[in-house]
């Protein structure tokens, strides 16, 4: 059921929600939280679709805040609020209010959202794109116990992590961190199977401008107290993690973005499902916890600059994770054979060695 309201108020929106629930025969709300989605018109559909899918695990009231920028100065001076109220099957598990703000009301979005929050229920604020530099000090972000951003959508995703670290407030999190939860789980389980093992270095391989790769490297460096280097591959996403030990290399390799292979010395290789998850799954995971994520805080504050510049991934035949080395000079026997067939130096200048 959908109810369209033009040039409306928060009070009329609340009345429409009550009428909608009564019309479909569910006067009780039965929702566990309020999810505030701050986005633009371009990304509103995808964001709401992901939120509806996540609401099947977390029934919620979803408030979609869309700030419509007017073109003319006169329109920008006029405040207007349009709303679309959805209940029942059109709203997933819960109810949805799409708020479109015009004119001066854009600068006071929190005054529109505040009367629509569920009483005595936690609030989560999510920016699918265009997250503020300091989510906790944003007027809408200040309403939430949890604030979810996504560094992957930033113009410079890796640099965005430095901003997240500088402005971190308990309750902040990022979907770039959520994407590496399966990787962290598999790597932690692998180390649990070999108690007392000493890790001497780590390497994370993935496509360029992927903040999840930096976060995973920072997590390994922070937790293990070792040097973690970041190498660049063609993707998709993260492709491999290697942890060096005195007894060999522990490798988690995912070349196809779906199935990974875990290799450890003394144990048979095993396949691990590491499918790339969609936004709905990531959002559902974040909604499972409402307390501050201390591990994320420690990892993001480790600092991207501590990792250094990403290096090209090693691609020697047979793998092994070792960087390629420059071509070595020919052996004496090979050099002598080459000299027999070379042209006299007096007639032609010496040729450059291959690879120089």
N, C-alpha and C positions, 0 to 999 in steps of 0.2 A: 504494500500500500504506500502511495506517495501523496504528499500534501505540499503544494507549492505556495509559498508566502512571499509577496512582493512588498518592499518598503515596510518591513515588519519590525518587531521588537522581541527581546528575549522572553518577555511575558507571553506573547502570542505563540512563540515557538514551544514553550512549555505546555501551553494549553493544547496545541496540536499534537504533541507527543502523548498526552493523556487520552485525547480523543482517538488517536490511532491505535493505542493499545486496547482500548475498550471495543473498537470496531472489529478487531481481529480476535477478541475474546481472551486477551491476556492482560488483565489490569495490573498484575504484579510485574515488576521489572525483571528481577532475577539476574541482574548484571553485577559483575564483580569489580569493575573498574571503569574509568573514563579514559579513552584514548583520544588525545588531541593531535590532529594531523595538520601541520602547517606546510602548505605547498602552493604551487601556482596552477593555473588552469591546464597547462600542458601535461603535468604529471599527476593531476588529481585522479584520473580514472584508474591508472595502474596502482597508485597508492591505496585507494579505497578498495580495489579488488583484493590486494594483498591483506588489508586489514580485515575484510569480510571473511577471508579464508582463515586467518589467525583467530578470529572471534569464535570459531567453532570449538576451539580449545579454551578460549577465554571470553565468555560472553561479556560484551562491553557496550557502552554508549560511545559512539564514534562521532567526534566533532571535527569536521573538515573545514579548516579556515583557508579561504582563498581570497587573497588581496587583489582586487581588480584596479589597476592603475588607469585613471581617466586621462584622456588626451588633452582636453581643453582646460584652461585655468578655472573656468566657471564650474565645470563638472567636478573638478578636484576639490572645490570649496563646498560642494553639497554632499552631505552625509546620507548614505542609504545602506540598508541591510536587506538583502534578499536571502531567503532560506528555502531549502528543500528537505522536508521531513520524510524519512523512510522507516517503516516498521514492517515486521513480518518477514516474508521471504526475500524482499528487496533489500534487507539490511543485514543479512547473515544471521548470526546468533546474537541478537541484541537489537539496537536501534541506531539509526544514523541521521545526523543533521549536517547538511552541506551549507555552509555559511559563505556568502559572497559579500565582501565588504567594499564599499565605494566611498571615495572622498575622504573627509576628515576622520571618519570612523576607523580607517585603516590604522591610524596612529594610536587607537584605543581598543585594539582587538580584545585585550584581556577583559575589558568591561562587558563585552558581548559574551565571551566564553564563560566567565565566572558564574552567572546565574544558571547556566546549563549543566554544570558539573553535578554528578551524582552525589548526594549527601553521604558523608561518612565512608567514602570509597576512594581508593588511591587513584592518582592521576599520572598518566604517562604521556609525555609530549614527544612527538616524533617529527623530525624534519627529513622527508625523503630526499630533498634537494635544498640547496641554499641555506644551510644551517648558519646561525649567527656565530660570531667569533667566540662569544662567551654565553653558552646556552643558559647557564644558571642565572645570569643577570638580564636575560631577555624577559620582557613583560609576560609573555606566554610561558616561557620556560620556568619562570619563578612559581608557576602554579603546580608544577609536577614534582612528584617524588623521584621519578626517573626521567631522564632526558636522553633520547636516542638520536644520534646523528649518523651520517654515512660519508666518511672521507672519500670513498670511491667516486662519488658524484662531484667532488670539488674540481676546480680547474687544474690545480696541482695537488693530486691526492697525497703524495708523500709529504709535501710541505704542510699540508693540513694537519698531519699528526703532530707537528711541532706546536701548532695553535691549540690543539686539543690538550696537549701536555701543559702548556703555559696557563691555560684557563680552567684546568680540571677542578671540578667540585664534586664531592661525594654524591653519587646518583647519576653521573654522566656515564655514557657508554657509546659505542660506535659499532655499526654493523660490519665494518671491516674487521673488528675483533671477533664478532659472532661467527664470521665465516670460517675462522680457523679452529673452532671448538673441536670438530672431529679430528683434525690433525694433532691438536694438543692431547686429546684423549688417547690416540693410538701411540704417540711417542712416549707419554707417561707410562702406559701399560707395558711398552717394550722395555723401558728401564726398570720397571718393577720386577720383570722376569729375570733380571740379572742384578741382584742386589750387590752393592759394593763396587759396581763398575765405575771407572773413572773416565769422564768425558774430557777430552783435551781441547777440542775445537768443534764448531758446528758450521754448517752451510745451509742456506735456504735458497732454493732456485725457483724462479717464477717469472712471469712476464713483467715488463717494465711498467712503472707507474701503478703498481698494485700495492696499496697500503697494507693489505693483509700479509704480504711477504715481509715487509719491514716489521710489522707487529709480531709476527712469529719469530723472526730473528732476535728482536729485542726481548721477547719472552724467554727464549733459550739462553741468551746471554745473561739475563737477569737471574733466572732460576738456577742455572748451572755454574755461573761465575766463570764463563769461558769467553773466548773471542768468537763472535758469530759473524760470518761474512755473508753478503747478499750477492747473488749472481743472477744474471738476466737470461731468460730463455724465451722461446716463442709462445709459451703457454700451452693450453689455456689455463689461466689462473696460476696457482701454485703447481709446480711439477715435481719437486723433489726436496727432501731434507736429508742431510748426511751428518751424522755425529761420529767424530773420530775418537777411538779409544786405543789403548795400548795393545788390545787384542784384535783390532780390525775396525771396520767401519759399519755402523748401523745405518741402513739406507731405507728410506720410505719414498718410493718412486711412483708417481702418478703421471703417466705420459698422456693419457686420453681424457682426463677430466672426470673419470668415473671410477675406474678400478685401479688400486695401487698395489704395489708389491713390497712387502716388508722383508728385508734381508738382514740377518744377524749371524755372526759366526757361531758355529756349533748347533744351529737350529735350521730346520728346513725352511725354505722360502714359503711365505704364506700370502694369500691374496686378501686384501682389505677393501671393503666398499667405502669409497670416499667421493660420492657423487657431489657435484656442485649444486648447492641448494638454492631455491628461489627465495624471493623476498618474504613471502608469507611464512615460510619455515623459520627464517631468521628472526622475524618479528615475534612469532610465537615463542621462540626460545627466550627472547628478552623479556617477554611478559610473564615468564614463569618466576622471575625473581624481582623483588622490589627493593632489595637491600643494596648498598653500595658494593661494587665489584672491586675488591682490593687488589686482585691479581691484575686486572686491566690497568688500574692506577699505577701499580709498580712497573708494568711493562711499558706503558706509554711514556712514563716519566724517565725511563732509561735513556731515551733520546735517540732520534734518528741519526744525529751527527756522530754518535758513538760507533755506528756501523761503518762509516765511511761511504764512499761512492760505490754503487753497484758495479760489479765486474761482469764481463761476458762469461756465459756459462761454458764450462769445459766440455768439449765434444770429441775426445779421443776414441778410437775404435775400441770397443769392448768396455767402455765406461770406466769407472774407477774414481771419478770425481776429482782427478788431479788436473791442474791447469796445463794447457799445452805449452811445450817448451820450444824456443827458437830452433831452427834447423842447425844441426851440428856440422862442423867441417868433415869432409870425407876422410875415410881411413887412409893410411899411407898407401896401401895396395891399390885402392880405388883411385887415389890421386895420381899414382904412377901410370895406371892404365889410361886415365884421362889425358895425361901429359903426352903419351905416345900418339894420340890421335889429334892433339891440339895443333893449331896452325902456328907457325913460327912467330915469336913475339916481335921480330923486326918488321914483319909485314902488317900485322894487325895488333891493335891495342888489346891488353888483357881484358877478358870478359869478367863481368861481375858474377859472383857466386849466386846460385839460386836462392831466393828468399831474402836477399839483402837489398 
